Amino acid sequence: MLLLNAWVLFGLIPLYLIYKQHQHATRQIKLIFLSIVFMFMAMARPVVDNAIQKQKFDSQDYIIALDVSYSMQADDLPPSRYEVAKKAIAKLLKQHPKDRFTLFAFTSNTLLISPPTTDTSISMMALNALNPKYILTKSTSLLNLFETIANTSFKKKNLIIFSDGGDEHNIAQLLTIAKKNTIIPYIVATATQKGSALKKDGRYLKDIYSSLVISKINPILEDLAHLSGGKYYKLDTSLDVIDELSQDITTQSLQQEDIEMKSYYELFYIPLFIALLIYLSAITKLHQLTFLLLFLLPYKADASFIDSYYIHEANKSFQHKEYLQAAHYFEKATPSVRSYYNIATSYAKAGHCKSALNYYTQIQTRNKKIKQMIFYNMANCAVKLKRYDRAKKLYIQALALGYDKDTLENLKTLQKLNLKTLKNIIDMLPPKNAQTKKNSSKKTATQKDDKKSGGGKNNSKQSANQSSNGAGDKKSKNKTQSSQPSQKNNYKIGYKAYEQINKGYTNEKEPW
């Protein structure tokens, strides 16, 4: 056992000195002193060390680079390019509260202003504390920026650049660095084609030929973005382009990171309970103490009763198609696989697909059917958000866990949208037995498609009832059993299916 806040115990020294002055006090005073001692022990937080465990977490890292050169003070994007870029960064950070961002400011040199963090408030504090007036270097060097980003430890470097491009012209060298170090630039052009004359101390700047210095967008930025596998955006004061940028970076598949987690088993409640017991015995009589303890004992029935109320109200709202209200009631219930599935499904029904995806991704279960339904519903949400590439991957993940007619039909529909050609989809489906193949060979192509849905939907329906209390997204049709063998016994799950089932979860024996 160890104490996390051992320094709190130093408070026992003045307490002991006070007690020495009152050592002839009454029994009541002595008991109160003793209860304070146990309160100090509780505040020291005694814990028992648990073993260090490795857990997998989905994470996405982004690097934001803001041009702070003098040309960013131009007013073709009022009040200035720099101020509009700051507002755009703030909007982007707000739309990705769970992602990790690193902030750089660059001119001819590159400066780290905020290390990798998921705390958007810290990133914005660092950004607001930056004052370009105190930066001595004035020119723009994309080359120095790319070289700095290349030396970072990120495996895939998603670089979001807010810049007018300055007078950079060496695009070949920039492309070489980007491809060699897996830098994917998302370039937000922070200027206009027309440009603006630069001012200093209220006067227009002029070159050596007494001509006005006009700063406009550097045309190499668009070529740099497209040739290096990134994307190009034109920023304006409406900041609408940030929504497009946010959607583009969200469609990327998440990276899996192994993180060592050290946990403790808290014991503070033991000395706290003893302190409370001693204090009550000091200020009450024995029969009064017994009566009070009846109210201090924990009742799990209270929690279950409250949960039952919220679930009842949520199901009632769901049946009346008040899906947002149903989601809010489900959120008040005790967190579990069931409650999270219900919350996600309710949000999906209400059309709040981003909120639904947020909850679907937090569900931890090894139940194959439930996991298949989660991937299917996530794919449907991705389609509604027009993230077709992401939806395609999720449908394939659902098919890897078992055959499902609706999933396959939706995947075929996406294929007809002239997306990337799907390869080896049939290999990912569970293999049928020889008898099924023999029977299906006598049917037409249409009958084959109908036959494939034999047992998949009923199983999905059963899992949905267990996990959502009637709040499900997938629909199923009741079919009578025929002579066709049950699909549950027709195949063995491949290693890819087990990988999907066990992906990212530890110490979970039962799904509920």
C-alpha positions in Angstrom: 0.0 0.0 0.0 1.2 3.5 -0.8 0.0 7.1 -0.2 -0.5 9.3 -3.2 -0.8 12.5 -1.1 1.6 11.6 1.7 2.4 15.3 2.3 -1.1 15.7 3.8 0.0 13.7 6.8 2.2 16.7 7.9 -1.0 18.2 9.0 -1.0 15.7 11.9 1.9 17.6 13.5 0.0 20.7 14.5 -3.1 18.5 15.3 -0.9 16.5 17.7 0.4 19.7 19.4 -3.2 21.0 19.9 -4.2 17.6 21.3 -1.3 17.7 23.8 -2.7 21.0 25.2 -6.1 19.3 25.6 -5.1 15.8 26.6 -7.3 16.0 29.7 -10.3 16.8 27.6 -13.6 14.9 27.6 -14.2 11.6 25.8 -16.2 13.5 23.1 -13.3 15.9 22.3 -10.8 12.9 22.1 -13.1 11.1 19.7 -13.4 14.2 17.5 -9.5 14.4 17.4 -9.3 10.8 16.5 -11.8 11.2 13.6 -9.8 14.1 12.2 -6.7 11.8 12.2 -8.5 9.3 10.0 -9.8 12.1 7.8 -6.1 13.1 7.2 -5.4 9.5 6.3 -8.2 9.5 3.8 -7.0 12.7 2.2 -3.5 11.1 1.8 -5.3 8.7 -0.6 -4.0 5.2 0.3 -4.0 2.9 -2.7 -2.9 -0.5 -3.8 -0.8 -0.7 -6.9 -2.2 -2.6 -9.8 -0.1 -4.2 -12.6 0.8 -2.1 -15.6 -1.4 -2.9 -18.6 -1.0 -2.1 -22.2 -4.2 -0.8 -23.9 -4.9 0.2 -27.5 -6.4 3.6 -28.2 -7.6 5.1 -31.4 -5.8 8.4 -31.9 -5.3 10.9 -34.7 -2.6 13.5 -34.7 -2.6 16.7 -36.7 0.0 19.4 -37.0 -1.2 23.0 -37.6 1.4 25.5 -39.0 0.4 29.2 -39.0 2.3 31.7 -41.2 3.1 34.7 -39.0 5.2 36.6 -41.6 4.6 40.3 -42.2 2.5 39.6 -45.4 -0.1 38.0 -43.1 -1.0 41.5 -41.9 -2.5 42.3 -45.3 -6.2 43.3 -45.1 -7.6 41.6 -48.2 -9.2 39.2 -45.7 -10.4 41.8 -43.1 -9.4 42.7 -40.5 -6.2 40.8 -41.6 -5.1 37.4 -42.9 -3.6 36.5 -39.6 -6.7 37.2 -37.6 -8.9 35.3 -40.0 -6.5 32.4 -39.8 -6.7 32.4 -36.0 -10.5 32.2 -36.1 -10.3 29.3 -38.6 -7.9 27.4 -36.3 -10.2 28.0 -33.4 -13.1 26.6 -35.3 -11.1 23.6 -36.4 -10.0 22.8 -32.9 -13.6 23.1 -31.6 -14.8 20.5 -34.2 -12.2 18.0 -33.1 -12.2 18.0 -29.3 -10.9 14.5 -29.0 -8.0 14.7 -31.5 -4.5 15.7 -30.7 -3.1 18.9 -32.2 0.4 20.3 -32.4 0.8 24.0 -33.2 3.7 25.7 -35.0 4.3 29.3 -36.1 6.7 29.9 -38.9 8.3 32.7 -40.9 11.9 32.1 -42.2 12.2 29.9 -39.0 9.7 27.5 -37.4 8.7 27.8 -33.8 6.8 25.3 -31.7 4.1 27.1 -29.7 2.0 24.2 -28.4 3.1 20.6 -28.0 0.8 17.6 -28.9 -2.3 17.9 -26.7 -6.1 17.1 -26.8 -6.8 20.1 -24.6 -8.0 22.7 -27.1 -8.0 25.4 -24.4 -4.3 25.0 -23.9 -3.7 25.2 -27.7 -5.8 28.4 -28.0 -4.1 30.0 -25.0 -0.7 29.4 -26.7 -2.1 30.8 -30.0 -3.6 33.9 -28.4 -0.3 34.5 -26.5 1.6 34.7 -29.8 2.2 38.3 -31.0 3.6 38.6 -34.5 4.8 42.1 -33.8 7.6 40.7 -31.7 8.8 38.3 -34.3 11.9 39.7 -36.0 12.0 37.5 -39.1 9.5 38.6 -41.7 9.8 36.3 -44.7 8.0 33.0 -45.3 10.0 29.7 -45.7 7.9 26.6 -46.4 11.2 24.7 -46.9 12.2 25.4 -43.2 8.7 24.4 -42.1 8.9 21.0 -44.0 12.4 20.3 -42.7 11.2 20.9 -39.1 8.1 18.7 -39.5 10.2 16.0 -41.1 12.2 15.7 -37.8 9.1 15.2 -35.6 8.3 11.7 -34.3 4.9 11.3 -35.9 4.7 8.3 -38.3 2.2 10.0 -40.6 2.4 13.8 -40.6 -0.9 15.4 -41.3 0.2 19.0 -41.8 -2.4 21.8 -42.0 -0.9 25.0 -43.3 -2.4 28.4 -43.0 -0.3 30.7 -45.3 -0.2 33.0 -48.3 2.9 31.2 -49.5 5.2 34.2 -49.5 7.7 34.1 -52.3 8.5 30.4 -52.0 9.3 28.9 -55.5 11.3 25.6 -54.9 8.4 23.2 -55.2 10.5 20.2 -56.3 12.5 20.2 -53.0 9.3 20.6 -51.0 7.8 17.5 -52.8 10.9 15.5 -52.1 10.8 16.2 -48.4 7.1 15.6 -48.2 7.2 12.2 -49.9 10.3 11.0 -48.1 8.9 11.8 -44.7 5.2 11.0 -45.3 4.0 14.6 -44.9 0.5 15.1 -46.1 -0.1 18.8 -46.5 -3.6 20.3 -46.2 -2.9 23.9 -47.4 -5.4 26.6 -46.6 -4.6 29.6 -48.8 -4.9 32.6 -46.6 -5.0 35.3 -49.1 -6.9 36.3 -52.3 -5.9 36.2 -56.0 -6.2 40.0 -56.2 -3.9 40.5 -53.2 -3.4 43.6 -51.1 -0.9 46.4 -50.7 1.2 46.1 -47.5 1.3 48.9 -45.0 3.7 49.9 -42.2 3.0 52.6 -39.7 0.0 53.7 -41.7 2.0 54.0 -45.0 2.1 51.8 -48.0 5.4 49.9 -48.5 7.2 50.5 -51.8 10.0 48.6 -53.5 13.3 50.0 -54.9 11.4 51.1 -58.0 8.9 53.1 -55.9 6.1 50.7 -56.8 3.6 49.5 -54.2 4.4 46.1 -52.6 1.4 43.9 -53.4 1.1 40.6 -51.6 -1.1 37.9 -53.1 -1.6 34.1 -52.9 1.5 32.1 -54.1 0.3 29.9 -57.0 2.7 27.0 -56.1 0.6 26.2 -53.0 -2.1 24.5 -55.1 0.4 22.4 -57.0 2.2 21.5 -53.8 -0.9 20.2 -52.2 -2.1 18.1 -55.1 1.3 16.7 -56.1 2.1 15.6 -52.5 -1.2 13.8 -51.9 -2.8 16.6 -49.9 -5.6 19.0 -50.6 -5.9 22.7 -51.3 -8.5 25.1 -49.8 -9.2 28.9 -50.2 -10.0 30.6 -47.0 -12.5 33.5 -46.7 -14.1 35.4 -43.9 -17.1 33.0 -43.7 -14.8 30.1 -42.7 -17.0 27.6 -44.5 -14.0 25.9 -46.0 -13.0 24.7 -42.5 -16.1 22.4 -42.5 -14.8 20.8 -45.7 -11.3 20.5 -44.2 -12.7 19.0 -41.1 -14.7 16.4 -43.0 -11.6 15.5 -45.2 -9.3 14.8 -42.2 -12.1 12.9 -40.3 -12.4 10.3 -43.1 -8.9 9.1 -42.5 -8.6 5.8 -40.7 -7.5 6.1 -37.0 -4.1 5.0 -35.9 -3.8 2.4 -33.1 -1.4 3.3 -30.3 -0.2 1.1 -27.5 -0.2 3.0 -24.2 0.9 1.7 -20.9 -1.7 2.3 -18.2 -0.9 2.2 -14.5 -3.9 2.0 -12.3 -4.5 2.0 -8.5 -7.2 0.5 -6.3 -8.3 3.3 -4.0 -8.7 2.6 -0.3 -9.5 6.2 0.9 -13.1 5.2 1.7 -11.9 2.9 4.6 -10.4 5.6 6.8 -13.1 8.0 5.7 -15.8 5.6 6.9 -14.0 5.0 10.2 -13.6 8.8 10.7 -17.3 9.3 10.0 -18.2 6.5 12.4 -16.1 7.8 15.2 -17.4 11.4 14.7 -21.0 10.2 14.8 -20.3 8.2 18.0 -18.9 11.3 19.6 -21.9 13.5 18.9 -24.8 11.0 19.2 -26.0 8.3 21.5 -25.7 4.6 20.6 -29.3 4.1 19.4 -29.2 7.3 17.4 -26.0 6.1 15.7 -27.6 2.8 14.7 -30.5 4.7 13.1 -28.1 7.0 11.2 -26.1 4.1 9.9 -29.1 2.6 8.2 -29.2 5.6 5.9 -25.4 5.5 5.3 -25.4 2.0 3.9 -25.2 1.9 0.1 -28.3 0.6 -1.7 -27.8 -0.7 -5.2 -31.5 -0.9 -5.5 -31.8 2.9 -5.6 -29.5 3.1 -8.6 -31.3 0.3 -10.4 -34.6 1.9 -9.7 -33.4 5.2 -11.2 -32.0 3.4 -14.2 -35.3 1.7 -14.7 -37.1 5.0 -14.7 -34.8 6.6 -17.3 -34.9 3.5 -19.5 -38.7 3.4 -19.4 -38.9 7.1 -20.3 -36.3 6.6 -23.0 -38.2 3.7 -24.6 -41.4 5.7 -24.4 -39.8 8.6 -26.2 -38.3 6.3 -28.8 -41.6 4.8 -29.6 -43.1 8.2 -30.1 -40.2 9.0 -32.5 -38.8 11.7 -30.1 -35.3 10.4 -30.7 -33.3 13.2 -29.2 -35.3 13.1 -26.0 -34.8 9.3 -25.9 -31.0 9.8 -26.3 -30.9 12.2 -23.4 -32.8 9.8 -21.1 -30.4 6.9 -22.1 -27.4 9.2 -21.3 -28.7 9.5 -17.7 -28.6 5.7 -17.2 -25.6 3.9 -15.8 -23.0 3.6 -18.6 -22.9 0.1 -20.3 -22.8 -1.5 -23.7 -26.6 -1.5 -23.7 -27.0 2.2 -22.8 -24.3 3.4 -25.2 -25.8 1.4 -28.0 -29.2 2.9 -27.3 -27.8 6.4 -27.1 -26.0 6.0 -30.5 -29.0 4.5 -32.1 -31.3 7.3 -30.9 -28.9 9.9 -32.2 -28.7 8.2 -35.5 -32.5 8.1 -35.8 -32.6 11.8 -35.0 -30.2 12.5 -37.8 -27.3 13.5 -35.4 -24.8 11.1 -37.1 -21.7 12.7 -35.6 -23.0 12.2 -32.1 -24.1 8.6 -33.0 -20.6 7.8 -34.3 -19.0 9.2 -31.1 -21.0 6.8 -29.0 -20.7 3.8 -31.3 -16.9 4.1 -31.2 -16.9 3.9 -27.4 -18.8 0.6 -27.2 -16.6 -2.2 -25.9 -17.9 -5.7 -26.5 -16.7 -9.1 -27.8 -20.1 -10.2 -28.9 -19.7 -10.9 -32.7 -23.3 -10.1 -33.7 -23.4 -6.9 -31.7 -20.1 -5.7 -33.1 -21.3 -6.5 -36.6 -24.4 -4.4 -36.0 -22.2 -1.5 -34.7 -20.1 -1.5 -37.8 -23.2 -1.6 -40.0 -24.8 1.3 -38.2 -21.6 3.3 -38.2 -21.4 2.7 -42.0 -24.9 4.0 -42.4 -24.0 7.1 -40.5 -20.9 7.6 -42.6 -23.1 7.4 -45.7 -25.4 10.1 -44.4 -22.4 12.3 -43.7 -21.2 11.6 -47.3 -18.0 9.9 -46.1 -18.3 7.2 -48.6 -14.7 5.8 -48.4 -15.1 5.4 -44.6 -18.6 3.8 -45.0 -17.1 1.3 -47.5 -14.5 0.2 -45.0 -17.0 -0.2 -42.2 -19.3 -2.3 -44.4 -16.4 -4.6 -45.2 -15.6 -4.8 -41.5 -19.2 -5.8 -40.8 -19.1 -8.5 -43.6 -15.8 -9.9 -42.1 -17.8 -10.8 -39.0 -20.6 -12.6 -40.9 -22.8 -12.6 -44.0 -25.5 -10.0 -44.0 -27.7 -9.2 -47.1 -28.4 -5.5 -46.3 -24.7 -4.9 -45.7 -23.7 -6.5 -49.0 -26.4 -4.6 -50.9 -25.3 -1.3 -49.4 -21.7 -2.1 -50.3 -22.7 -2.8 -53.9 -24.5 0.5 -54.0 -21.4 2.4 -53.0 -19.5 0.4 -55.7 -21.9 1.7 -58.3 -21.0 5.3 -57.3 -17.8 4.8 -59.2 -15.7 4.6 -56.0 -12.5 2.6 -55.8 -12.9 -1.0 -57.1 -13.6 -3.4 -54.2 -11.3 -6.4 -54.3 -11.6 -9.8 -52.6 -15.0 -9.0 -51.0 -16.1 -12.6 -51.5 -13.0 -13.9 -49.7 -14.0 -11.9 -46.6 -17.4 -13.5 -46.3 -17.9 -16.6 -44.2 -17.5 -19.8 -46.4 -20.6 -21.8 -47.1 -20.7 -25.6 -46.8 -20.8 -27.8 -49.8 -24.5 -28.6 -49.3 -25.4 -24.9 -49.4 -23.4 -24.4 -52.6 -25.1 -27.4 -54.2 -28.6 -26.1 -53.4 -27.8 -22.6 -54.5 -26.5 -23.8 -57.8 -30.0 -24.7 -58.8 -31.3 -21.2 -58.3 -31.2 -18.2 -60.5 -29.0 -15.2 -59.7 -31.9 -13.4 -58.0 -32.8 -16.4 -55.9 -29.1 -16.7 -54.8 -29.1 -13.2 -53.4 -32.3 -13.9 -51.5 -31.0 -17.2 -50.2 -27.8 -15.7 -48.7 -29.8 -13.8 -46.0 -30.9 -17.1 -44.4 -29.9 -16.8 -40.8 -28.1 -13.5 -40.6 -30.9 -11.1 -40.1 -32.7 -13.1 -37.4 -29.5 -13.3 -35.4 -28.9 -9.6 -35.8 -32.5 -8.9 -34.6 -31.9 -11.1 -31.5 -28.7 -9.3 -30.6 -30.3 -5.9 -31.2 -33.1 -6.8 -28.8 -30.5 -7.7 -26.1 -28.5 -4.6 -26.5 -30.9 -1.8 -27.3 -34.2 -2.5 -25.4 -36.1 -2.0 -28.6 -34.1 0.9 -29.9 -32.4 -0.6 -32.9 -31.3 0.7 -36.3 -31.2 -2.5 -38.3 -34.5 -4.0 -39.5 -35.1 -7.7 -39.8 -37.8 -9.9 -41.4 -39.1 -13.0 -39.6 -38.6 -16.0 -41.8 -39.7 -19.6 -41.1 -37.0 -22.3 -40.8 -36.5 -24.3 -44.0 -34.4 -27.4 -44.7 -31.4 -25.2 -45.4 -28.8 -25.7 -42.7 -28.5 -22.8 -40.2 -25.8 -20.4 -41.3 -24.5 -20.3 -37.7 -23.2 -23.9 -38.2 -22.1 -23.5 -41.8 -18.8 -21.7 -41.3 -15.9 -21.1 -38.9 -14.9 -17.6 -38.1 -11.6 -16.5 -39.7 -8.8 -14.8 -37.9 -9.9 -11.4 -39.3 -13.3 -11.7 -37.6 -11.6 -12.5 -34.3 -9.3 -9.5 -34.8 -12.4 -7.3 -35.3 -14.1 -8.7 -32.2 -11.1 -8.4 -29.9 -9.8 -5.1 -31.4 -8.7 -2.7 -28.7 -10.4 -4.2 -25.7 -8.9 -5.9 -22.6 -10.2 -7.6 -19.4 -13.7 -8.0 -20.8 -15.3 -11.4 -20.1 -19.0 -10.7 -20.7 -20.5 -8.1 -23.1 -23.1 -6.8 -20.6 
